[in-house]
Amino acid sequence: MSQPVNLRELNSVMLKAYQQQLQQAVHDPDRLHRVYGSHFLHADRSKQLDAICRTAAQVTASMASEINLLTEDTQITIAQYGSRLKEVPIAESYCQHQLLTDNRPMRIDDSLESALLCGMSATVDAGIRAYLGVPLLTSDGWMLGTLCVYDTKPRVWREQDVLLLATLAAQVMELEERADIE
């Protein structure tokens, strides 16, 4: 498995180009077609998905976990554990940055050390300091959203946390693929 992206690697010179690339990825019409065609938006699998979130939070010893879909303007939470969020503007979403990770996990050990995240409401208002997310990928490689865990304390994510989250994300996508057959 490739190394997770760490957003501390971005400096101020790269920030503007990064934000432009992010906007292109967020608004990609092919990706959005797959998000809006997802069974997650149209079928109730909340008990199964909430159970996956609970497992993710518990085994990584995290405060909360979410399964989020990313539209052009909103992060839609379709399952959660330890959180009550339903929607977040895409501009305030940590998960949106997953779109530029080349489908790799995204690891944030301390959001206050990231120029991209330190001013976001999730950091400032909700106090999120640590985040680990993995992409939810269709069989043809398009990212619908993320499975993520987060905490209010900085922490160093272990490799086993990354591997576990990737395994659970694959289970989430198996549910999506089974819905295509049903």
C-alpha atoms as an extended CHARMM CRD file, in Angstrom:
* protein
*
       182  EXT
         1         1  MET       CA              0.0000000000        0.0000000000        0.0000000000  PROA      1               0.0000000000
         2         2  SER       CA              1.3270000000        3.4610000000       -0.8470000000  PROA      2               0.0000000000
         3         3  GLN       CA              2.1360000000        6.0030000000        1.8380000000  PROA      3               0.0000000000
         4         4  PRO       CA             -0.7190000000        8.2150000000        3.1050000000  PROA      4               0.0000000000
         5         5  VAL       CA             -0.7270000000       11.8740000000        2.1250000000  PROA      5               0.0000000000
         6         6  ASN       CA              0.1790000000       14.3140000000        4.8780000000  PROA      6               0.0000000000
         7         7  LEU       CA             -1.1230000000       17.8330000000        4.2400000000  PROA      7               0.0000000000
         8         8  ARG       CA              1.7780000000       19.4050000000        6.1500000000  PROA      8               0.0000000000
         9         9  GLU       CA              3.7920000000       18.8330000000        2.9740000000  PROA      9               0.0000000000
        10        10  LEU       CA              1.9860000000       21.7230000000        1.2540000000  PROA      10              0.0000000000
        11        11  ASN       CA              3.6630000000       25.1160000000        1.5390000000  PROA      11              0.0000000000
        12        12  SER       CA              2.1410000000       28.5210000000        0.7900000000  PROA      12              0.0000000000
        13        13  VAL       CA              3.5960000000       28.6290000000       -2.7280000000  PROA      13              0.0000000000
        14        14  MET       CA              1.8440000000       25.3850000000       -3.6490000000  PROA      14              0.0000000000
        15        15  LEU       CA             -1.4180000000       26.3290000000       -1.9140000000  PROA      15              0.0000000000
        16        16  LYS       CA             -3.0660000000       28.3000000000       -4.7410000000  PROA      16              0.0000000000
        17        17  ALA       CA             -2.3420000000       25.6500000000       -7.3960000000  PROA      17              0.0000000000
        18        18  TYR       CA             -3.5380000000       22.9690000000       -4.9950000000  PROA      18              0.0000000000
        19        19  GLN       CA             -6.8260000000       24.7800000000       -4.3860000000  PROA      19              0.0000000000
        20        20  GLN       CA             -7.4130000000       25.1260000000       -8.1380000000  PROA      20              0.0000000000
        21        21  GLN       CA             -6.7940000000       21.4140000000       -8.6750000000  PROA      21              0.0000000000
        22        22  LEU       CA             -9.1040000000       20.6350000000       -5.7660000000  PROA      22              0.0000000000
        23        23  GLN       CA            -11.9280000000       22.6670000000       -7.2990000000  PROA      23              0.0000000000
        24        24  GLN       CA            -11.5080000000       20.8080000000      -10.5940000000  PROA      24              0.0000000000
        25        25  ALA       CA            -11.6450000000       17.4590000000       -8.8100000000  PROA      25              0.0000000000
        26        26  VAL       CA            -14.6720000000       18.4380000000       -6.7090000000  PROA      26              0.0000000000
        27        27  HSD       CA            -16.5830000000       19.5530000000       -9.8320000000  PROA      27              0.0000000000
        28        28  ASP       CA            -15.5060000000       16.7020000000      -12.1430000000  PROA      28              0.0000000000
        29        29  PRO       CA            -18.7230000000       15.7820000000      -14.0210000000  PROA      29              0.0000000000
        30        30  ASP       CA            -17.8040000000       12.0940000000      -14.4030000000  PROA      30              0.0000000000
        31        31  ARG       CA            -17.1760000000       11.7490000000      -10.6630000000  PROA      31              0.0000000000
        32        32  LEU       CA            -20.3630000000       13.6320000000       -9.7910000000  PROA      32              0.0000000000
        33        33  HSD       CA            -22.3760000000       11.4000000000      -12.1390000000  PROA      33              0.0000000000
        34        34  ARG       CA            -21.2150000000        8.4030000000      -10.1160000000  PROA      34              0.0000000000
        35        35  VAL       CA            -21.8850000000       10.1040000000       -6.7670000000  PROA      35              0.0000000000
        36        36  TYR       CA            -25.4520000000       11.0140000000       -7.7480000000  PROA      36              0.0000000000
        37        37  GLY       CA            -25.9880000000        7.5450000000       -9.2040000000  PROA      37              0.0000000000
        38        38  SER       CA            -24.8420000000        5.8950000000       -5.9900000000  PROA      38              0.0000000000
        39        39  HSD       CA            -27.2840000000        3.6390000000       -4.1880000000  PROA      39              0.0000000000
        40        40  PHE       CA            -26.0910000000        5.2230000000       -0.9600000000  PROA      40              0.0000000000
        41        41  LEU       CA            -28.1740000000        8.2930000000       -1.7850000000  PROA      41              0.0000000000
        42        42  HSD       CA            -31.2720000000        6.2840000000       -2.6400000000  PROA      42              0.0000000000
        43        43  ALA       CA            -31.3360000000        3.2080000000       -0.3830000000  PROA      43              0.0000000000
        44        44  ASP       CA            -31.3750000000        2.9130000000        3.3780000000  PROA      44              0.0000000000
        45        45  ARG       CA            -28.3830000000        0.9010000000        4.4970000000  PROA      45              0.0000000000
        46        46  SER       CA            -27.8000000000        3.0860000000        7.5360000000  PROA      46              0.0000000000
        47        47  LYS       CA            -27.6960000000        0.2600000000       10.0990000000  PROA      47              0.0000000000
        48        48  GLN       CA            -24.9980000000       -1.6140000000        8.1780000000  PROA      48              0.0000000000
        49        49  LEU       CA            -23.0110000000        1.5440000000        7.4680000000  PROA      49              0.0000000000
        50        50  ASP       CA            -23.3560000000        2.8790000000       11.0180000000  PROA      50              0.0000000000
        51        51  ALA       CA            -22.0080000000       -0.4710000000       12.2710000000  PROA      51              0.0000000000
        52        52  ILE       CA            -18.9630000000       -0.0660000000       10.0210000000  PROA      52              0.0000000000
        53        53  CYS       CA            -18.4440000000        3.4420000000       11.4240000000  PROA      53              0.0000000000
        54        54  ARG       CA            -18.7220000000        2.1450000000       14.9880000000  PROA      54              0.0000000000
        55        55  THR       CA            -16.1350000000       -0.5360000000       14.2320000000  PROA      55              0.0000000000
        56        56  ALA       CA            -13.7970000000        2.0040000000       12.6200000000  PROA      56              0.0000000000
        57        57  ALA       CA            -13.9630000000        4.3630000000       15.6080000000  PROA      57              0.0000000000
        58        58  GLN       CA            -13.5970000000        1.6340000000       18.1970000000  PROA      58              0.0000000000
        59        59  VAL       CA            -10.6630000000       -0.2350000000       16.6890000000  PROA      59              0.0000000000
        60        60  THR       CA             -8.7480000000        2.9780000000       15.9780000000  PROA      60              0.0000000000
        61        61  ALA       CA             -9.6640000000        4.4000000000       19.4190000000  PROA      61              0.0000000000
        62        62  SER       CA            -11.1100000000        7.4860000000       17.7260000000  PROA      62              0.0000000000
        63        63  MET       CA            -13.7700000000        9.8620000000       18.9530000000  PROA      63              0.0000000000
        64        64  ALA       CA            -15.8840000000        9.5370000000       15.7990000000  PROA      64              0.0000000000
        65        65  SER       CA            -16.1940000000        8.0130000000       12.3560000000  PROA      65              0.0000000000
        66        66  GLU       CA            -18.1930000000        8.9850000000        9.2750000000  PROA      66              0.0000000000
        67        67  ILE       CA            -18.9780000000        7.7580000000        5.7950000000  PROA      67              0.0000000000
        68        68  ASN       CA            -19.2740000000       10.8100000000        3.5660000000  PROA      68              0.0000000000
        69        69  LEU       CA            -20.2160000000       11.3740000000       -0.0590000000  PROA      69              0.0000000000
        70        70  LEU       CA            -18.7580000000       14.4330000000       -1.7870000000  PROA      70              0.0000000000
        71        71  THR       CA            -20.9370000000       16.4720000000       -4.1380000000  PROA      71              0.0000000000
        72        72  GLU       CA            -19.9480000000       19.6900000000       -5.8710000000  PROA      72              0.0000000000
        73        73  ASP       CA            -21.0910000000       21.7900000000       -2.9090000000  PROA      73              0.0000000000
        74        74  THR       CA            -21.7590000000       19.4910000000        0.0400000000  PROA      74              0.0000000000
        75        75  GLN       CA            -20.2260000000       16.6960000000        2.0770000000  PROA      75              0.0000000000
        76        76  ILE       CA            -23.1730000000       14.4090000000        2.8260000000  PROA      76              0.0000000000
        77        77  THR       CA            -22.7840000000       12.1530000000        5.8560000000  PROA      77              0.0000000000
        78        78  ILE       CA            -24.6030000000        8.8950000000        5.1340000000  PROA      78              0.0000000000
        79        79  ALA       CA            -23.4270000000        7.0410000000        8.2550000000  PROA      79              0.0000000000
        80        80  GLN       CA            -21.6960000000        7.9510000000       11.4780000000  PROA      80              0.0000000000
        81        81  TYR       CA            -20.6250000000        7.0180000000       14.9530000000  PROA      81              0.0000000000
        82        82  GLY       CA            -19.8600000000        9.6540000000       17.6070000000  PROA      82              0.0000000000
        83        83  SER       CA            -21.0400000000       12.4720000000       15.3330000000  PROA      83              0.0000000000
        84        84  ARG       CA            -24.3530000000       14.0930000000       14.5200000000  PROA      84              0.0000000000
        85        85  LEU       CA            -23.4070000000       15.8960000000       11.3270000000  PROA      85              0.0000000000
        86        86  LYS       CA            -25.5480000000       15.3390000000        8.2510000000  PROA      86              0.0000000000
        87        87  GLU       CA            -24.1350000000       17.8830000000        5.8110000000  PROA      87              0.0000000000
        88        88  VAL       CA            -21.1550000000       20.2020000000        5.6600000000  PROA      88              0.0000000000
        89        89  PRO       CA            -20.3820000000       22.7550000000        2.9410000000  PROA      89              0.0000000000
        90        90  ILE       CA            -17.6980000000       21.2120000000        0.7250000000  PROA      90              0.0000000000
        91        91  ALA       CA            -15.3900000000       24.1760000000        1.4170000000  PROA      91              0.0000000000
        92        92  GLU       CA            -15.3800000000       23.2080000000        5.1190000000  PROA      92              0.0000000000
        93        93  SER       CA            -14.7840000000       19.5100000000        4.4880000000  PROA      93              0.0000000000
        94        94  TYR       CA            -11.5500000000       17.7620000000        5.4010000000  PROA      94              0.0000000000
        95        95  CYS       CA            -12.7190000000       14.8960000000        3.1920000000  PROA      95              0.0000000000
        96        96  GLN       CA            -12.6650000000       16.9900000000        0.0090000000  PROA      96              0.0000000000
        97        97  HSD       CA             -8.8680000000       16.9140000000        0.1390000000  PROA      97              0.0000000000
        98        98  GLN       CA             -9.0270000000       13.1420000000       -0.3400000000  PROA      98              0.0000000000
        99        99  LEU       CA             -9.7930000000       13.8680000000       -4.0120000000  PROA      99              0.0000000000
       100       100  LEU       CA             -6.1600000000       14.8740000000       -4.6010000000  PROA      100             0.0000000000
       101       101  THR       CA             -4.4480000000       11.9850000000       -2.8520000000  PROA      101             0.0000000000
       102       102  ASP       CA             -4.2280000000        9.6680000000       -5.8820000000  PROA      102             0.0000000000
       103       103  ASN       CA             -6.6530000000        7.3850000000       -4.0440000000  PROA      103             0.0000000000
       104       104  ARG       CA             -4.2900000000        7.0140000000       -1.0890000000  PROA      104             0.0000000000
       105       105  PRO       CA             -5.2090000000        7.3610000000        2.5740000000  PROA      105             0.0000000000
       106       106  MET       CA             -5.0290000000       10.8720000000        4.0190000000  PROA      106             0.0000000000
       107       107  ARG       CA             -3.4350000000       11.1920000000        7.4220000000  PROA      107             0.0000000000
       108       108  ILE       CA             -3.5280000000       14.3580000000        9.5300000000  PROA      108             0.0000000000
       109       109  ASP       CA             -1.7710000000       14.0350000000       12.8520000000  PROA      109             0.0000000000
       110       110  ASP       CA             -2.4490000000       17.6400000000       13.9280000000  PROA      110             0.0000000000
       111       111  SER       CA             -4.7310000000       19.9080000000       11.9050000000  PROA      111             0.0000000000
       112       112  LEU       CA             -3.2140000000       23.0180000000       13.4910000000  PROA      112             0.0000000000
       113       113  GLU       CA              0.0040000000       22.2450000000       11.5920000000  PROA      113             0.0000000000
       114       114  SER       CA             -1.7610000000       22.3600000000        8.1960000000  PROA      114             0.0000000000
       115       115  ALA       CA             -2.1320000000       25.6510000000        6.3260000000  PROA      115             0.0000000000
       116       116  LEU       CA             -5.2050000000       24.1750000000        4.6160000000  PROA      116             0.0000000000
       117       117  LEU       CA             -6.9900000000       22.9970000000        7.7310000000  PROA      117             0.0000000000
       118       118  CYS       CA             -6.0190000000       25.2270000000       10.6480000000  PROA      118             0.0000000000
       119       119  GLY       CA             -8.6540000000       27.8670000000        9.8240000000  PROA      119             0.0000000000
       120       120  MET       CA            -11.5100000000       25.5350000000        8.9050000000  PROA      120             0.0000000000
       121       121  SER       CA            -14.5810000000       25.4100000000       11.1450000000  PROA      121             0.0000000000
       122       122  ALA       CA            -13.9970000000       21.6970000000       11.8390000000  PROA      122             0.0000000000
       123       123  THR       CA            -10.6680000000       22.6810000000       13.3790000000  PROA      123             0.0000000000
       124       124  VAL       CA            -11.6120000000       25.9960000000       14.9820000000  PROA      124             0.0000000000
       125       125  ASP       CA            -15.2170000000       25.3420000000       16.0910000000  PROA      125             0.0000000000
       126       126  ALA       CA            -15.4220000000       21.5490000000       16.4430000000  PROA      126             0.0000000000
       127       127  GLY       CA            -11.8490000000       21.1620000000       17.6820000000  PROA      127             0.0000000000
       128       128  ILE       CA            -10.8880000000       18.3490000000       15.3220000000  PROA      128             0.0000000000
       129       129  ARG       CA             -7.1590000000       17.8840000000       15.4950000000  PROA      129             0.0000000000
       130       130  ALA       CA             -6.4840000000       14.4170000000       14.0560000000  PROA      130             0.0000000000
       131       131  TYR       CA             -8.0430000000       12.8760000000       10.9460000000  PROA      131             0.0000000000
       132       132  LEU       CA             -7.5600000000        9.6920000000        8.9730000000  PROA      132             0.0000000000
       133       133  GLY       CA             -9.5430000000        9.0900000000        5.8090000000  PROA      133             0.0000000000
       134       134  VAL       CA             -9.5880000000        6.5530000000        3.0080000000  PROA      134             0.0000000000
       135       135  PRO       CA            -11.3730000000        6.9060000000       -0.3210000000  PROA      135             0.0000000000
       136       136  LEU       CA            -14.5600000000        5.0730000000       -1.2440000000  PROA      136             0.0000000000
       137       137  LEU       CA            -13.7270000000        3.9550000000       -4.7720000000  PROA      137             0.0000000000
       138       138  THR       CA            -16.0080000000        2.5100000000       -7.4360000000  PROA      138             0.0000000000
       139       139  SER       CA            -14.8420000000       -0.5660000000       -9.3180000000  PROA      139             0.0000000000
       140       140  ASP       CA            -13.7320000000        1.7270000000      -12.1560000000  PROA      140             0.0000000000
       141       141  GLY       CA            -11.6660000000        3.9290000000       -9.8300000000  PROA      141             0.0000000000
       142       142  TRP       CA            -13.9210000000        6.9380000000       -9.1900000000  PROA      142             0.0000000000
       143       143  MET       CA            -14.0390000000        8.3490000000       -5.6850000000  PROA      143             0.0000000000
       144       144  LEU       CA            -17.5340000000        8.7840000000       -4.2410000000  PROA      144             0.0000000000
       145       145  GLY       CA            -16.4140000000        9.9510000000       -0.8180000000  PROA      145             0.0000000000
       146       146  THR       CA            -14.5720000000        8.7580000000        2.2570000000  PROA      146             0.0000000000
       147       147  LEU       CA            -14.6110000000        6.6020000000        5.3210000000  PROA      147             0.0000000000
       148       148  CYS       CA            -12.8830000000        8.6270000000        8.0130000000  PROA      148             0.0000000000
       149       149  VAL       CA            -12.1080000000        8.6830000000       11.7070000000  PROA      149             0.0000000000
       150       150  TYR       CA            -11.1470000000       11.7280000000       13.7240000000  PROA      150             0.0000000000
       151       151  ASP       CA            -10.3420000000       12.9880000000       17.1800000000  PROA      151             0.0000000000
       152       152  THR       CA            -10.0430000000       16.2030000000       19.1760000000  PROA      152             0.0000000000
       153       153  LYS       CA             -6.4970000000       15.4070000000       20.2580000000  PROA      153             0.0000000000
       154       154  PRO       CA             -3.4420000000       15.2960000000       17.9920000000  PROA      154             0.0000000000
       155       155  ARG       CA             -2.1800000000       11.7830000000       17.4030000000  PROA      155             0.0000000000
       156       156  VAL       CA              0.0820000000        9.7660000000       15.1770000000  PROA      156             0.0000000000
       157       157  TRP       CA             -1.9590000000        7.2870000000       13.1660000000  PROA      157             0.0000000000
       158       158  ARG       CA             -0.5780000000        3.7750000000       13.0930000000  PROA      158             0.0000000000
       159       159  GLU       CA             -0.1500000000        1.8220000000        9.8840000000  PROA      159             0.0000000000
       160       160  GLN       CA             -2.6230000000       -0.7410000000       11.2150000000  PROA      160             0.0000000000
       161       161  ASP       CA             -5.2190000000        2.0780000000       11.5200000000  PROA      161             0.0000000000
       162       162  VAL       CA             -4.6950000000        2.9050000000        7.8480000000  PROA      162             0.0000000000
       163       163  LEU       CA             -4.9540000000       -0.7450000000        6.7880000000  PROA      163             0.0000000000
       164       164  LEU       CA             -8.0430000000       -1.3420000000        8.8990000000  PROA      164             0.0000000000
       165       165  LEU       CA             -9.8210000000        1.6980000000        7.4810000000  PROA      165             0.0000000000
       166       166  ALA       CA             -8.9820000000        0.5930000000        3.9340000000  PROA      166             0.0000000000
       167       167  THR       CA            -10.4650000000       -2.8390000000        4.6600000000  PROA      167             0.0000000000
       168       168  LEU       CA            -13.6490000000       -1.3050000000        6.0710000000  PROA      168             0.0000000000
       169       169  ALA       CA            -13.9120000000        1.0660000000        3.0800000000  PROA      169             0.0000000000
       170       170  ALA       CA            -13.8000000000       -1.9770000000        0.7980000000  PROA      170             0.0000000000
       171       171  GLN       CA            -16.7180000000       -3.4420000000        2.7860000000  PROA      171             0.0000000000
       172       172  VAL       CA            -18.6590000000       -0.2040000000        2.3070000000  PROA      172             0.0000000000
       173       173  MET       CA            -18.1280000000       -0.3830000000       -1.4280000000  PROA      173             0.0000000000
       174       174  GLU       CA            -19.1530000000       -4.0570000000       -1.4920000000  PROA      174             0.0000000000
       175       175  LEU       CA            -22.5230000000       -2.9220000000       -0.1440000000  PROA      175             0.0000000000
       176       176  GLU       CA            -22.7560000000       -0.4020000000       -2.9780000000  PROA      176             0.0000000000
       177       177  GLU       CA            -21.8380000000       -3.0060000000       -5.6000000000  PROA      177             0.0000000000
       178       178  ARG       CA            -24.3310000000       -5.5330000000       -4.1830000000  PROA      178             0.0000000000
       179       179  ALA       CA            -27.0370000000       -2.8990000000       -4.4860000000  PROA      179             0.0000000000
       180       180  ASP       CA            -26.2750000000       -2.7580000000       -8.2310000000  PROA      180             0.0000000000
       181       181  ILE       CA            -27.0790000000       -6.4680000000       -8.4630000000  PROA      181             0.0000000000
       182       182  GLU       CA            -30.1820000000       -6.4500000000       -6.2490000000  PROA      182             0.0000000000
